[in-house]
Amino acid sequence: MKKIAVLTSGGVITLAKMITDKTQIECRPVILGHVQRGGSPVSQDRILATKLGAYAVEQALAGQNNIMVAEHNNQLLTHPIEISWQQKKPLDEYLLKIQQQLFNTKSSI
């Protein structure tokens, strides 16, 4: 049986609501891809999402797994998912501190 995982922005919406409820300060989620591309989603964003989503499903049906899909120079590509964590970026210590204060947690990262 083939399984396809779809990630959505629903988690960030729930997190924003939790922060608002806990702090009584309005918190609005931001979908980073929209900001990077210049604000609210436009038709090109929706077209790209459709192309990448369809391509990902095609690859899954063809037996591919452990991959990510991308578009580069108008060419649809697959890459091993491992490359997504090979180059680590340092954590923002200040944001980590805020997260720990809001949720009374200590990260082991």
C-alpha positions in Angstrom: 0.0 0.0 0.0 1.4 3.4 -1.0 1.1 6.3 1.4 1.4 10.0 0.6 2.1 12.5 3.3 0.8 16.1 2.8 2.1 18.8 5.1 -0.1 21.8 5.6 0.0 25.1 7.4 -2.6 24.0 9.9 -0.1 23.4 12.6 1.1 27.0 12.6 -2.5 28.2 12.8 -3.0 26.1 15.9 0.2 27.3 17.4 -0.7 30.9 16.8 -4.0 30.4 18.6 -2.3 28.7 21.5 0.1 31.7 21.8 -2.8 34.1 21.6 -4.7 32.2 24.3 -1.7 32.0 26.6 -0.4 35.5 26.3 -3.6 37.4 25.5 -1.6 39.0 22.7 -2.8 38.6 19.1 -0.5 36.3 17.2 -0.9 35.8 13.4 0.7 33.0 11.5 2.8 33.8 8.5 3.3 31.3 5.7 7.0 31.9 4.9 6.8 31.0 1.2 4.3 33.8 0.6 6.5 36.3 2.4 9.6 35.2 0.5 7.7 35.6 -2.8 6.4 39.0 -1.9 3.2 38.7 0.3 -0.1 37.1 -0.3 -0.3 34.1 -2.6 -0.9 34.8 -6.2 -1.9 32.6 -9.1 1.8 31.7 -9.7 2.1 30.4 -6.2 -1.0 28.2 -6.7 0.3 27.0 -10.1 3.6 26.1 -8.6 1.9 24.3 -5.7 -0.3 22.4 -8.2 2.7 21.4 -10.3 4.8 20.3 -7.4 1.9 18.4 -5.7 1.0 16.6 -8.9 4.7 15.7 -9.6 5.1 14.4 -6.0 2.1 12.2 -6.4 3.4 10.9 -9.8 6.7 10.1 -8.2 5.1 8.3 -5.3 2.9 6.2 -7.7 6.1 5.4 -9.6 7.6 3.9 -6.5 9.8 6.8 -5.5 10.1 7.5 -1.8 12.4 9.4 0.6 12.5 12.3 -1.9 11.6 15.9 -2.1 10.4 17.6 -5.3 11.5 21.0 -6.6 11.4 23.2 -9.7 14.6 24.7 -11.0 14.8 26.6 -14.3 11.3 25.4 -15.2 12.4 21.8 -14.8 10.7 19.5 -12.2 13.3 17.6 -10.2 13.6 15.1 -7.3 16.3 15.1 -4.7 17.0 12.7 -1.9 15.2 13.9 1.3 18.5 13.6 3.2 19.9 16.7 1.6 17.2 18.7 3.5 19.0 18.1 6.8 22.6 17.7 5.7 23.3 21.5 5.9 22.4 22.5 9.4 21.6 26.1 10.3 22.3 27.4 13.8 19.2 28.0 16.0 18.3 31.5 16.9 19.1 31.5 20.6 16.7 34.4 21.3 13.7 32.6 19.6 14.6 29.4 21.5 14.5 31.4 24.8 11.1 32.8 23.9 9.7 29.4 23.1 11.0 28.0 26.4 9.4 30.9 28.3 6.1 30.6 26.5 5.8 26.9 26.9 7.8 26.3 30.1 10.1 23.9 28.4 13.8 23.3 28.1 15.0 22.1 24.7 17.8 19.5 24.5 18.9 20.9 21.1 
